[in-house]
């Protein structure tokens, strides 16, 4: 087993080296990117050098949350490619990447949510363009392919699940039968691909293995069941939920993330928590919500003690790598805010607000492909998606900022009720 793991590590290192060489060559052909690259690296180095973290220190920013939300959504829509898909990332070395079907799928609900905030039609138009492109990618089986646009890839369980979020929401907004049919076909393929124990493994799963962060796929199926009133999808979601819960340990650690050649990035830990939490809420499973809350509280205590979350963690949260996986931070803000809305426990609200302040500090205010973007890592050269502003980071942070507003409204409502009772 150790030898196999070492082979995966060696392959991953070789792939990173090869990609870095290609990006460096691309940078030489586009020297206008050199100044923004050097400027951002110097900025993060200075911030790391000057930061003084102590027991009572938290990040502060002069940026309003609404302004940050508009900036993140503007970055997403600026990244929409001519085909209608959202670019995977903007690299400081090579510029915009190709459209990313997986992320485009779960950005569609974020676009519609933002449309409800601004109501001027431009986010809705972007969602409709994205949905139209996604419909062209569906395979005859109902599955959606792995990888970026333009690659010849086989079907992917995870990508299909994340695109399903977009199809379900697009149908709810438009009531177009062709979108519902596509969503059902995707859901039917996911059910047919599910293992007897409720997991997904085999050729259509990443590295051919089962993963607990595929709870995000279960959430998508539960969401589809709600929109089309078909219990088959909820039953499949619950089967996976039951399997995933067997991997939640009393310590809060989640086994079965199963990323060979990669550390346990916070991004994937947060995926597992968020999928179980949201699936539990939709399916009325209080046990799932409590398991998710147990892990969320472990990370909350680490954040309260250290004033940051590690970019990746070793088993049982015994130690972690000292860089920030910014997307994972945005996802944990979403988790904490959802738990606040479910429990009224203000510790979750307090931690999420502080985490959002930290992320706002990392959003550039200017620069093509940078303004309003969310870096893969802090510092920008950290191990997770280095030197890139990534579309899924912007998506999850926009979600967190919209949840922040909901939570603040809820909190103010509770305060008003308390004052009325006291008068």
NUDONU-746396 format. One line per field, with one value per residue (C-alpha): residue number from 1; residue in one letter; z, y, x. Coordinates in pm, whole numbers. Last residue first. Example, Ala and Ser with C-alpha at 12.3 -4.5 7.8 and 13.67 -1.06 7.14 Angstrom:
<rogus>
i 2 1
aa s a
zz 714 780
yy -106 -450
xx 1367 1230
</rogus>
This chain:
<rogus>
i 423 422 421 420 419 418 417 416 415 414 413 412 411 410 409 408 407 406 405 404 403 402 401 400 399 398 397 396 395 394 393 392 391 390 389 388 387 386 385 384 383 382 381 380 379 378 377 376 375 374 373 372 371 370 369 368 367 366 365 364 363 362 361 360 359 358 357 356 355 354 353 352 351 350 349 348 347 346 345 344 343 342 341 340 339 338 337 336 335 334 333 332 331 330 329 328 327 326 325 324 323 322 321 320 319 318 317 316 315 314 313 312 311 310 309 308 307 306 305 304 303 302 301 300 299 298 297 296 295 294 293 292 291 290 289 288 287 286 285 284 283 282 281 280 279 278 277 276 275 274 273 272 271 270 269 268 267 266 265 264 263 262 261 260 259 258 257 256 255 254 253 252 251 250 249 248 247 246 245 244 243 242 241 240 239 238 237 236 235 234 233 232 231 230 229 228 227 226 225 224 223 222 221 220 219 218 217 216 215 214 213 212 211 210 209 208 207 206 205 204 203 202 201 200 199 198 197 196 195 194 193 192 191 190 189 188 187 186 185 184 183 182 181 180 179 178 177 176 175 174 173 172 171 170 169 168 167 166 165 164 163 162 161 160 159 158 157 156 155 154 153 152 151 150 149 148 147 146 145 144 143 142 141 140 139 138 137 136 135 134 133 132 131 130 129 128 127 126 125 124 123 122 121 120 119 118 117 116 115 114 113 112 111 110 109 108 107 106 105 104 103 102 101 100 99 98 97 96 95 94 93 92 91 90 89 88 87 86 85 84 83 82 81 80 79 78 77 76 75 74 73 72 71 70 69 68 67 66 65 64 63 62 61 60 59 58 57 56 55 54 53 52 51 50 49 48 47 46 45 44 43 42 41 40 39 38 37 36 35 34 33 32 31 30 29 28 27 26 25 24 23 22 21 20 19 18 17 16 15 14 13 12 11 10 9 8 7 6 5 4 3 2 1
aa x x x x x x x x x x x x x x x x x x x x x x x x x x x x x x x x x x x x x x x x x x x x x x x x x x x x x x x x x x x x x x x x x x x x x x x x x x x x x x x x x x x x x x x x x x x x x x x x x x x x x x x x x x x x x x x x x x x x x x x x x x x x x x x x x x x x x x x x x x x x x x x x x x x x x x x x x x x x x x x x x x x x x x x x x x x x x x x x x x x x x x x x x x x x x x x x x x x x x x x x x x x x x x x x x x x x x x x x x x x x x x x x x x x x x x x x x x x x x x x x x x x x x x x x x x x x x x x x x x x x x x x x x x x x x x x x x x x x x x x x x x x x x x x x x x x x x x x x x x x x x x x x x x x x x x x x x x x x x x x x x x x x x x x x x x x x x x x x x x x x x x x x x x x x x x x x x x x x x x x x x x x x x x x x x x x x x x x x x x x x x x x x x x x x x x x x x x x x x x x x x x x x x x x x x x x x x x x x x x x x x x x
zz 2672 2728 2489 2213 2274 2238 1916 1772 1867 1700 1383 1389 1407 1116 903 992 899 563 490 583 362 67 165 202 -136 -298 -120 -248 -608 -602 -474 -736 -1007 -907 -891 -958 -855 -661 -685 -333 -229 -140 -395 -347 27 75 -163 -453 -477 -483 -754 -717 -935 -1050 -1408 -1526 -1234 -958 -614 -527 -287 -1 259 186 284 635 687 575 837 1107 1003 991 1343 1496 1315 1428 1786 1765 1801 1645 1556 1188 1073 1274 1119 772 865 994 679 443 635 611 234 214 424 201 -100 66 128 371 438 747 671 939 1250 1448 1268 1320 1008 876 778 478 420 793 941 1093 1417 1606 1900 1753 1418 1580 1790 1477 1301 1577 1582 1208 1261 1528 1328 1030 1257 1414 1075 970 1288 1233 906 759 400 296 620 614 251 341 635 467 154 355 579 293 76 376 409 34 39 364 162 282 117 -243 -410 -348 -248 -40 150 324 687 834 1162 1419 1706 1729 1368 1059 812 889 811 446 390 543 334 20 79 175 -160 -347 -158 -231 -603 -611 -420 -730 -654 -944 -751 -413 -566 -759 -432 -274 -579 -555 -183 -263 -515 -250 -22 -283 -23 137 -155 -329 -557 -931 -915 -924 -981 -1329 -1361 -1036 -712 -589 -239 -135 -23 -344 -552 -738 -1116 -1193 -942 -1091 -1442 -1333 -1178 -1498 -1705 -1462 -1488 -1869 -1871 -1630 -1858 -2165 -1979 -1920 -1587 -1600 -1242 -1094 -1412 -1385 -1020 -1099 -1396 -1196 -904 -1154 -1286 -946 -949 -1305 -1225 -924 -1104 -1407 -1756 -1983 -2103 -2438 -2337 -2503 -2194 -1869 -1697 -1645 -1871 -1791 -1751 -1904 -2089 -2424 -2284 -2169 -2295 -2503 -2202 -2011 -2272 -2246 -1867 -1874 -2111 -1889 -1576 -1744 -1845 -1488 -1357 -1600 -1535 -1311 -998 -772 -480 -647 -942 -693 -598 -969 -1029 -724 -848 -1186 -1018 -934 -1295 -1416 -1156 -1302 -1665 -1643 -1931 -2049 -1850 -1835 -1810 -1833 -1545 -1309 -1379 -1407 -1317 -1433 -1683 -1664 -1954 -2203 -2516 -2536 -2191 -1863 -1655 -1649 -1504 -1221 -1147 -1143 -893 -665 -691 -626 -317 -193 -230 -35 235 278 245 524 642 972 1034 1386 1678 2038 2113 1897 1529 1421 1044 910 744 604 467 310 140 20 -138 -289 -456 -583 -731 -895 -1071 -1165 -1319 -1509 -1676 -1945 -2045 -2239 -2432 -2133 -1917 -2150 -2104 -1727 -1753 -1954 -1706 -1414 -1576 -1619 -1259 -1123 -1331 -1213 -848 -893 -1057 -774 -510 -686 -703 -333 -250 -436 -249 84 0
yy 4608 4297 4081 4343 4368 3990 3990 4267 4078 3759 3955 4114 3767 3640 3943 3892 3523 3601 3861 3619 3354 3592 3649 3276 3195 3462 3302 2958 3077 3288 2988 2765 3005 3004 3284 3111 3141 2812 2584 2441 2432 2796 3037 3299 3306 3232 2969 2922 3296 3443 3698 4037 4203 3931 3830 4174 4377 4578 4543 4216 3992 3864 4107 3991 3638 3746 3940 3635 3425 3675 3670 3290 3261 3491 3326 2979 3095 3253 2917 2985 2610 2574 2928 2909 2572 2721 3006 2765 2552 2852 2995 2651 2665 3008 2882 2575 2807 3002 2697 2882 2781 2621 2252 2066 1857 1598 1682 1315 1227 1506 1839 2070 2446 2511 2723 3062 3259 2983 2923 3040 2876 2548 2559 2621 2333 2093 2249 2183 1818 1776 1985 1749 1452 1645 1728 1365 1248 1508 1340 1525 1449 1810 1899 1581 1636 1988 1876 1565 1760 2050 1831 1622 1929 2100 1813 1840 2211 2172 1974 1621 1590 1471 1171 946 1140 903 1130 805 901 1212 1342 1476 1297 1056 950 1017 733 540 864 842 508 627 945 740 540 860 1020 710 720 1095 1029 752 974 1171 1509 1686 1974 1803 1485 1693 1850 1508 1401 1711 1647 1289 1424 1660 1356 1264 1412 1067 923 584 500 477 764 1003 807 716 419 250 390 552 478 354 4 -157 79 369 390 324 590 843 763 819 1154 1271 1158 1332 1658 1641 1582 1873 2100 1989 2055 2425 2538 2845 2909 2562 2408 2619 2519 2148 2183 2379 2137 1849 1996 1922 1563 1498 1636 1406 1092 1156 1016 973 1248 1388 1738 2047 2182 2093 1755 1480 1428 1449 1145 1096 780 962 1212 1561 1835 2039 2084 2245 2519 2615 2617 2856 3094 3088 3154 3449 3596 3560 3738 4024 4059 4366 4199 4273 4031 3778 3777 3684 3370 3290 3327 3113 2843 2840 2829 2463 2358 2598 2436 2088 2205 2404 2646 2674 2855 3233 3374 3168 3272 3469 3200 3283 2984 2717 2952 2963 2805 2999 2903 3259 3214 3339 3470 3826 3673 3509 3818 4036 3792 3824 4205 4234 4015 4218 4540 4384 4268 4618 4647 4834 4512 4356 4023 3887 3935 3862 3561 3670 3694 3976 4003 4201 3923 3736 4059 4155 3815 3837 4178 4070 3771 3987 4249 3987 3824 4156 4272 3947 3925 4182 3947 3719 3476 3435 3360 3076 2913 2938 2785 2490 2432 2453 2197 1957 2006 1956 1638 1505 1571 1398 1098 1070 1096 828 600 663 562 235 168 243 0
xx -4115 -3907 -4108 -4076 -3701 -3663 -3865 -3646 -3328 -3460 -3538 -3193 -3038 -3247 -3156 -2791 -2817 -2976 -2709 -2433 -2594 -2554 -2191 -2126 -2281 -2061 -1764 -1861 -1890 -1572 -1375 -1537 -1418 -1054 -799 -468 -103 -119 -427 -380 -12 34 191 -85 -21 -300 -431 -671 -717 -1069 -1138 -1304 -1040 -797 -880 -771 -638 -799 -959 -789 -983 -762 -894 -1249 -1145 -1045 -1368 -1565 -1387 -1479 -1845 -1843 -1698 -1960 -2249 -2142 -2094 -2440 -2616 -2958 -2970 -3068 -2979 -2656 -2580 -2629 -2393 -2129 -2146 -2132 -1834 -1676 -1718 -1553 -1259 -1225 -1211 -929 -710 -485 -125 17 -21 -214 -182 -379 -704 -799 -599 -377 -523 -501 -504 -505 -782 -701 -736 -548 -783 -1116 -1035 -941 -1257 -1467 -1293 -1396 -1743 -1790 -1695 -1964 -2212 -2186 -2259 -2549 -2702 -2674 -2847 -3123 -3216 -3515 -3415 -3352 -3170 -2960 -2868 -2758 -2545 -2401 -2303 -2162 -1946 -1803 -1738 -1574 -1327 -1268 -1185 -989 -735 -669 -329 -297 -133 -432 -741 -952 -1192 -1283 -1249 -1408 -1262 -1506 -1333 -1629 -1550 -1762 -1700 -2021 -2208 -2100 -2273 -2600 -2583 -2522 -2837 -3021 -2938 -3053 -3386 -3418 -3371 -3630 -3876 -3976 -4133 -3953 -3798 -3760 -3622 -3369 -3247 -3207 -3007 -2784 -2728 -2623 -2372 -2228 -2203 -1942 -1703 -1708 -1516 -1527 -1233 -1172 -919 -1216 -1535 -1667 -1428 -1534 -1674 -1994 -2118 -2463 -2360 -2490 -2280 -2442 -2403 -2772 -2877 -2634 -2760 -3120 -3027 -2858 -3157 -3391 -3196 -3196 -3572 -3622 -3420 -3616 -3943 -3873 -4019 -3788 -3674 -3733 -3590 -3276 -3243 -3259 -3023 -2766 -2759 -2741 -2418 -2264 -2388 -2276 -1932 -1902 -2014 -1793 -1840 -1538 -1309 -1205 -1104 -1251 -1423 -1251 -1247 -1501 -1800 -2172 -2397 -2742 -2636 -2645 -2392 -2485 -2254 -2500 -2729 -2441 -2412 -2780 -2752 -2456 -2634 -2944 -2739 -2562 -2898 -3024 -2713 -2774 -3147 -3170 -3305 -3007 -3051 -3282 -3042 -2771 -2962 -3007 -2633 -2552 -2791 -2603 -2260 -2317 -2320 -2050 -1825 -1861 -1861 -1535 -1483 -1123 -857 -808 -455 -133 93 -130 -387 -756 -966 -1211 -1371 -1750 -1939 -2150 -1949 -1810 -1655 -1798 -1507 -1641 -1959 -1767 -1554 -1867 -2017 -1715 -1713 -2088 -2052 -1753 -1953 -2240 -1998 -1856 -1481 -1300 -1142 -1047 -881 -891 -655 -756 -536 -249 -165 68 74 369 567 269 121 453 485 125 184 516 352 68 302 526 230 68 404 469 129 216 502 262 486 714 411 310 650 608 261 397 680 439 209 502 617 263 222 559 466 130 296 547 273 64 369 435 77 124 449 282 0
</rogus>
